[in-house]
Every structure is written in C-alpha cells, then in structure tokens.
Amino acid sequence: MEQFNLYDIIYLKEDISNPPFQKGTVGTVIYIYKSNRLFEVDFISKEGESLASVALENNQILKLTENKIPTIKEVTTFRIKI
C-alpha cells in the first residue's frame, strides 16, 4: 500500500462523479483523516484557484512521482448543480 503525506501531489486512478473529475486529474493532499486510508484532496485550476476539496480513499489515488507521470487532464471548467 502506497504511503501518502500532507502536501503530496496525487492523481486520480479513476473517474469520480461528485464533483466530476476524470482519471488523471492532479490534486494535493491537504488533510489525512485516517492514517493512509482517507484523505482530503484539493484540486485547483491552472490559474491556481481552488475548484474543490474531496475526501478520497487510498485506492482512488496515486502519488505523482517522476516515474509515474500520468496523462494529466486539464481542468478548464467546473460546475456544481445545487
């Protein structure tokens, strides 16, 4: 099982629906709820604006390292229907 730390850069292993982000979207671990099991991940736009913070499980994310460069998705719009 991969270890994660605060401020690690991660990417999604799978699509998520709420909010809608695609596999490969990059985010940052900003809080660890359960040691190496549940994490709050912040996703930002290319302009540096926070789009969403999402609680994700270990099996939904991978740490971004030089030897694991994914096909990174560029987030250009973000809409939430309330």
C-alpha positions as CSV (number, residue, x, y, z in Angstrom):
1,M,0.0,0.0,0.0
2,E,1.4,3.4,-1.0
3,Q,2.1,5.9,1.8
4,F,0.8,9.5,1.5
5,N,1.9,12.6,3.4
6,L,0.5,16.1,3.7
7,Y,1.0,18.1,0.5
8,D,1.8,15.1,-1.7
9,I,0.8,15.7,-5.3
10,I,-1.5,12.9,-6.4
11,Y,-3.6,12.0,-9.4
12,L,-6.9,10.1,-9.6
13,K,-6.8,6.4,-10.5
14,E,-10.5,6.5,-11.6
15,D,-13.2,9.0,-12.6
16,I,-15.2,10.4,-9.7
17,S,-18.7,11.8,-10.1
18,N,-19.2,14.3,-7.3
19,P,-17.6,16.7,-8.2
20,P,-17.0,15.4,-11.7
21,F,-13.2,14.8,-12.2
22,Q,-11.6,12.4,-14.7
23,K,-9.0,9.8,-14.1
24,G,-5.6,11.5,-14.2
25,T,-6.7,14.8,-12.6
26,V,-4.0,16.1,-10.3
27,G,-4.6,17.3,-6.8
28,T,-2.8,17.9,-3.4
29,V,-3.3,16.0,-0.1
30,I,-4.4,18.7,2.4
31,Y,-5.6,16.6,5.3
32,I,-5.2,13.0,6.5
33,Y,-8.3,11.6,8.2
34,K,-7.3,8.1,8.8
35,S,-3.7,7.1,8.6
36,N,-3.0,6.1,5.0
37,R,-6.7,5.3,4.3
38,L,-8.8,8.5,3.9
39,F,-7.5,11.9,2.6
40,E,-8.8,15.4,1.8
41,V,-7.5,16.3,-1.6
42,D,-7.7,19.8,-3.1
43,F,-8.0,20.3,-6.8
44,I,-7.0,23.6,-8.4
45,S,-7.4,25.2,-11.8
46,K,-4.4,26.1,-14.0
47,E,-4.9,29.7,-12.7
48,G,-4.3,28.5,-9.1
49,E,-8.0,28.8,-7.9
50,S,-9.3,26.0,-5.7
51,L,-12.0,24.1,-7.6
52,A,-13.0,21.5,-4.9
53,S,-11.8,19.6,-1.9
54,V,-12.8,16.0,-1.9
55,A,-12.4,13.1,0.6
56,L,-10.8,10.2,-1.2
57,E,-9.8,6.7,-0.2
58,N,-6.3,5.3,-0.7
59,N,-7.4,3.1,-3.6
60,Q,-8.7,6.1,-5.6
61,I,-5.3,8.0,-5.8
62,L,-1.7,7.5,-6.7
63,K,1.3,9.7,-5.7
64,L,2.7,11.7,-8.6
65,T,6.4,10.9,-9.0
66,E,8.8,11.2,-11.9
67,N,8.4,7.5,-12.8
68,K,4.6,7.7,-12.6
69,I,3.7,10.6,-14.9
70,P,0.0,10.0,-16.0
71,T,-1.9,11.5,-18.8
72,I,-2.8,14.7,-16.9
73,K,-6.2,16.1,-17.6
74,E,-6.5,19.9,-17.8
75,V,-9.5,21.2,-15.8
76,T,-11.0,24.1,-17.6
77,T,-14.5,24.5,-16.3
78,F,-16.2,23.4,-13.1
79,R,-19.9,23.5,-12.4
80,I,-21.9,22.3,-9.4
81,K,-25.7,21.9,-9.6
82,I,-27.1,22.8,-6.3
